[in-house]
């Protein structure tokens, strides 16, 4: 039975990152992955969507009715688009292939891994013991319980992005980040898109002004909205998909996409065999790494990054010492902003939101000070909006940045959030903002 210092379950970017970190520290590491190395969701969704979004932006710019320049309506060559996507997927998969990981001293085990004890994993018919283990399995799509869905054709985002032909009319169920990103991308590439959500607004967890700006951008690209709309039945109708809504209306399209969020993908792990519950294995939105009652097993959280040094001590130190180091790293900043919730929306304009919204901060009883910085459309290449939520004038509670390619600013914003307070001068420098821009407080 092979014995490993560290077992990592999940061969996506997070799992590979922690495996490489551990191997570099001289530990014997086994990485378990049942699908394609590089991460099923990352290769099947993130990479294709990034490629399609870049091409969609070019199409949108070419269609822009600008008095200074006029272009012919662009023609989208879908087979060529698919070749671009596949080339990007292959390049990413090659960069994290088994041979490269093996060259770093990592044992790659292809197969579905599950616990058979508190310190044992079985995969591919072989048992593996471990000193410590990391769960980095990612999340699976939520499949809603809608009458008729079982007998109807439907797609999750990964399957949508692999279609050989451009869809004519998408019905996208969901009002979150993935739904918005897919809607804008395919609308720009020439598909008709209807976004259907039972919530009153799309992107409800965002600041209202940012949410409305993104919604308006999607509307300008041709996305149709059916908000505050519940779906009571799904049916096939002569090759089309028909949604019967709570209002009695019928929506018809060529493809139905389920984009209603994700849940932790833990069912195949047999957590009880490791003396764990599912609740223990679900990290909070602000977790970098989460300890469990089984002192050998840890779970990677949403904020963990491959370069994260604060979570590294548990890789090489005894459990008790690791807990002390991790705890000290979290509370040592003396600021709640050290672990702000992160939300990223890769639309155009894009958004990065850290921490609480203004409404959440007020509801939590904070003494809120709001600072805003904005450049209206027409005075710059693209509108920019920045909003800071402080406790009084000291502690940073939340930050929202809306501008083209805003997700590229996330590393700079992450570095600023640990200061506890963020001034406009610091943001000007980190985000390369014009020094002529003046903030206003409310």
N, C-alpha and C positions, 0 to 999 in steps of 0.2 A: 504493500500500500504506500504510494508516494506520500511524502511528508513535505509540507510547504510552510515557510514562515508566514506567508500571507496568501490568502485566496481571494481573488477579486471576481465577483459574479456580475458580468456585464461588460461587453467589449465595445462600448460606445466611447465618445471623447472623454467622459469623466472616468470611466473604468480604466481606460488605457492610460490616462494621465496619472492616476494614482499608482498603477502598476509600474510605470516607468520611474516614478519618484522613488518607490520602494526598492526597485532593482538597483537604482543608482546608489542606494545606501547599503548595498551588499546583502539584501534579503533574498531568499529564494521565493519566487513569486509564480503563482499559477493564475492564469486569466481564463475564465470560462465564458464562452459565447456560443449560443445556439444558432445564431444567424451569421450574417456577414460582419466581419470585423470592421469597425468604424462606426457601428451603431445602426440598427435597423431604421429608427426614426430619423437619425441625422442624415443617412445616405438617401433614404426614400422620401424625406420631406424637406429638411432644412436645405440641403444642397440643391435639389431641383428648384425649390421656390426662390432661392437666391439667384439662380441663373435666369429663371423666367422673369423675375422682377427687374433684373438689369435690362433684359430685352424689352420688357413691357415699358420701361421708362423711355427707352429710345423711340418706341412707337408713339408714346404720348407726346414726346417733344416734337416728333415729325408732324403730328397732327395738330399741334398748337397753332391756332389762328393768330399769328403775330403780324402786325402791320409792317414790321421791318423785314420779314422773311416769310415766304410761303413755299411749302413743300407739297409734293403730290402725296395722296393718301398711301401710306406704306402697305405692302403686301406681306403678310406673315407666312413664311414657309415652315409649316409645322414639322415635317420630317427633319428639316435642318435644325429646328429648335430642339427636337428630341435628341439629335446627335450631339448637340452642345451639352445637354443635360447628362447624357450617358458618359461623355468624355470627362465631365467634372466628377461624376460619381466614381468612375474608374480611377481617376487620379488620386482622389481622397482615399479610396480603398487600398490602393497600392502603397500610399504613404504610411499606412498603419497595418500592413499585411503581416502575416505570421512570420515570414523570414526576418523582417526588420525587428519585430518584437523578440524573436529568438536570439538575434544578434546582441540584444541588450540583456540576455540572460533570463527572459521571461518564458515560462512554459505555457503554450496556448493549448487549451483543451476545447475542441469543438463538440458541443453537445449541450443539452438542457441540464443544468445543475440544480440539485435540490439537497437540502440538509437531511442527513440520516442520524445525526446526533449533535451534541453541543460543540463538537470539534471535528466533524466529518461531513464531507460532501460526496455525493455520487454523481457522476457524469459519464456518459458513454459506456456504462456497464463497469466502471472502475471506481473504487473508493479512493478518496483523497483526504488526508488529515491536515489540519492547519493549526498554526499558533494563533493567528488572527484572521478575520475575514471582513471583507467590505462588500456591502450590497449596493450595486450601481446598475440596477436593472431598468431604470427609466420608467416611463408611463405608457399605458395603453389607452386607446380611444374609448370614450364613453359611447355605448350603443343604447339609445333610448328605447323604452318599451312603448312602441306605438303600434296599434292594431294595423295589420296588413304589411308591416315591414318585413316580416320573415318570408313572405312570398313575393317580395318586390326587389328589383335590382337597385343596389345602392353602393356608394363608394365612401371610403374614408379618405382623408387628404393624401395619404401616401399612394393609394391606388389611383386617385384622380390625377396626380402628377405623373403617373406612368402611362396614361392613355396614349395609344398610338395616333389618335386623331384629335384635333381640337374640338371640344364639346360645343354644341350649338347653343344650348340654354341650360345653365346650371341653376338648380335650386339648392342653396346652401343653408342647412339648418344650423344655427348658432349665431351668437352675437359677440363672441370674444375675439381675441387677437388673431388666431388662425383663420377664422371665418372672414375677418376684415382683410387680411393679407391676400387670401385666395381670391376674394371678390374683386379687389382692385386689379390684381395681376391678370386674371382671365378677362375682365372687362376691357382692359387696355389691349389685350391680344386678340380681341374681336368676338369673344363669346358674349351672349346675353347672360346677365347674372341677376338673380333675385335672392336677396339675403333675408331669411326668415328667422325671427326669434320671438320667443314668448315673453321676453323682457320688454319693458317700455322703451329702452334705448340700447343701442349697441355699445360695447366697451364701457359698461356701467361703472367699473372700478376706477376709471380715469377721471381726472379733473374735468368738470363739465365743459369748460372752454376748449380744452384739448380734444375731447370727444367730439364736440360739434365741428371743430375744424377738420378732423379726419373724416367725419361723416360727409361733410360738404365736398371734400376732395373726392371721395368715392362716388358721390352723386354726380359730380362733374365728369367723371370717367364713364358714366352710364349705368352704375349699379342701381338697381331698384330695391326698395326697402319695404318689408312687411313686418313691422315691429309690433309688439304687443299682440302677437298672433300665435295661438296655440295650434298644434297639428293633432287632429283627432283620428285621422286614418290616412294610410298611404295605399295607393293602388297603381298597378300597371294599366295603361290605357292606350292600346294600339301602338305599342313601342315607346310611348311617352310615360312619364311619371306624373301622377296626380296627387296633390296634397289637399285633403279636405281640412279646412281650418275651423277653429272654434266659432268663427263668425258666420259659418255656413258657406263661405266662398271656396272656390277651387283654384289652385295654382298648378299650372302644368309646365313641365320642362323636359329636356331630353335626359338629364342626369341628376340624381339626387346625391348630395354630399353631406355626410354627417360630420359636423365640426363643432360639437358641443362640449369640447374639453377632454381632459385626460384624467385617469386615476392611476395610482401606483400599480405597477405590474408585478404582483407578488404571489399570485395564485399557485404557480408551479414550484415555489421554493420549499414547500412543506415546513413552514416556520415553526409549528408546534414541536417538530422533531429537534429543533435547536432551542426549545423552551422559550420561544418568542411568540408574541401576539402580532397581528397585523398592525395594530395601533402603534406598537413600539417601532415598527419598521417604516413608518411614514414620517418623514422629516417635516418640520415647520417651514413656511416660506422664507424665514430668515436664517435657516440653519446652513452652516458650512458643512459640518459633519455632526452626526447624532450618535451618541452612545446608546446601547441597549442594556437590558438587565443581564444578558449574557455578555460578560466582560470581554469576550473574545471577538464579538461581532459589532461592527459599526455600519452606519448608513450614510451615504453621501447626500447632502442637502442641496437645494437649488442654488445656493450661493457659492458652492465649492468651485474653484477654478484650478486648472493644472498647475498654475504658478503660486497657488496659495501656500504660503509658508507657515501660517498660523495653525493650520490643521495638521502640519507634518509631524509633530512630535509623537503622536500616537502610533506612527508607523514603526518606530524604532525603540520605544521605551515601554516599560511595564505599564499595565493598564492603569494602576492607581496614579503613577506619576504623569501619565498621559492626560488623565482626567484633570489633574491639577493644572497642567500647562494649558490645556485647551480652555478651561474655565478662566484662568488668568488672562489669556489672550482676549477673551470676549469682554470681560468686565474691566480690564485694565485701562481702557480708553476713557472711562468715566463718562461715557456718553451713550445714550440710547441710539444715536445715529450710526454707531459702529456696525449695526446689523439691520440696515434698512431694507425693507421689501423692495425688490426690483421688478419692474414691468417694462418690457420692451415691445414696441409695435413697429414692425418693419414695413409700414406703408410709405406713401409719398404725399405729404411730409411724414417723417418718422417721429417716433416718440420714445423718450426714456423717462420713466417716473420712478423715483426713489421714495420709499417711506409712505407717509400718510397723505391723503388729500386734505384740503382745507376743511371739508365737512367732517371727515374722520377725526381730525385733530380737535375740532371744537366739540364733537360728540364725546371725545375722551376726556374733556375737561381741561385741555391745555389753554394757557393764555397765548393766543395766537397773534403773531405779527406776520403779515403777508407783504412780500416784495415782488414786484413784477417788472419785467423788462421785455419790450416787444418792438419789433420792426414790422410795420404794416406792409401788406402786399403792394408792390409798385415802387417802394423806396429801396428795395433790395432784390437780388435774384430770386429770393424765395422768402416768404414770411417766416419770422422767428418769434417764438413766444417762450418766455422763461418765467417760472413762478417758484418762489421760495416760501416755505412755511416754517417759521421759527417759533420756539417757545419764548415769548417775550422778544428779546433781541439777542439771545445767546444760543440756545440749543437748536440745531437743525432737526426738524421733524419730517420734512418732505421737500421734494424738488421735482419739478416737471419741466422738461425741455422738449419743445416741438419745433422741428425744422428739418429740412432735407438732410437725409443721412444722419439723423440724430443718434441712431444706435452706435455709430462710430465714435461718439463722444463718451460712451459708457466707461471705458477704462479711466478717462480723465475724471469723470464724476465719481467713480469708485474711490479714487485716490483722495478726492476732496472731502468725501463724506466722513472720513475718519477724523477730520479736524474738529468735528462737533459744531462749528460755526462756519458758514461759507459767506464770504462777502462778494459783492458785485465785482470788485477789483480782481479777486481770485478767479471768478468765473470768466471774466474778460480774458484773462491770461490763459486759462486752461482750455477755453473753447474758442480762442482766437476771435473774440468779439471786438468790434470797433470801440476805441476809447471814447468816442463821441456820444455813445449811447448812454442815456441817463435813466436810472431806475426810478420807480415811484413806489411808495409804500402806502398800504391801506390797512 
